[in-house]
Amino acid sequence: MKFASVERLPQDWKEILQWVADGEEVELIEREQPVARVVPARSRSEVRAPASVFDLQPLRLGPVLKPFAEDDDLLGEMLDDSRN
């Protein structure tokens, strides 16, 4: 990783961009503290968006809780458990 001063950004920007284009990460420093990081963009081959909704992975929601009887209060029981 390379480092660059925020105060020198206007003068050094082209050089910093060249470092990043070459694959280097650059941390920007202001008053001896890191404030930002400039990183190479991922190429389109690295970022693959789903081509359609059918390419999305299904969600796994887990078991569905159902009351055993009409007077069961599952939400109330869960809330009571979370308060204890």
N, C-alpha and C positions, 0 to 999 in steps of 0.2 A: 504494500500500500504506500502511496505517496501522499505528501501533505502540501497544502498551499495556504497562504495567508489570504484572508478575506480582503484585507487592505490592498493587496496586489492583484486581485482578480481582474480588474479592467486591463491591466498591462499583460497579464499572464494567461488570459482566457484561451487563446489559440493553442498555447503549449499544453494547458490542462486538458483541453478537448482532444488533443493528439494522444496524450497519455491514456485517456479513457477509450479512445478508438482503438488503441493498441491492447486493450483488455485490462488496464490498470484501474484500481479503485483509488479515488483521491478524496482525502478528508480535508474539509475546509476548517481552518483554525482562526478564531478571533479572540484576541486577548488571552492567548495561551489555552483556550478552551475549544474543543471540537464543537462545531455548530451544524455541520451538514456533511453529507457524503455524496460524491458524484460517482455513479457506477455505470459500467457499460450496459446498454440496453440488451435485453434478450432478443435473440433473432426470432423471426417468425417460425422457424422450424422448431425452436424450443417451446414456443407457446402454441398449443394446439387447442383451439376452441372447438366445442362440439359442432359438427356439421348440421345436426338437426336435433330436435327434442328426443329422438329415439336413441341418440348416442349418450344421453345422460344416464348416470348410474341411479338405480332406484334407492329411495330412502328406506332405512330400517327404523321403524318406530318402536319396536319392541312389543311386548304383550299389551293388550287392551284390557283395562280393568272394567269389569261389569259387576253391578251389585248382585248379591245372592238373592235378595228379596227386595220388594218395593220400598220398604222402610229403611234399607241400608243407606248410610250417609258416608260414602267413601271419601268425598272431598273433606268433609268435617273431620273424619279420622286422620286423613293425611295432614291436615292443618294442625290438629292436636299433636300429632307426632312431631311435627316440625317445630312446635313451640316448646317442647320438652327437651 
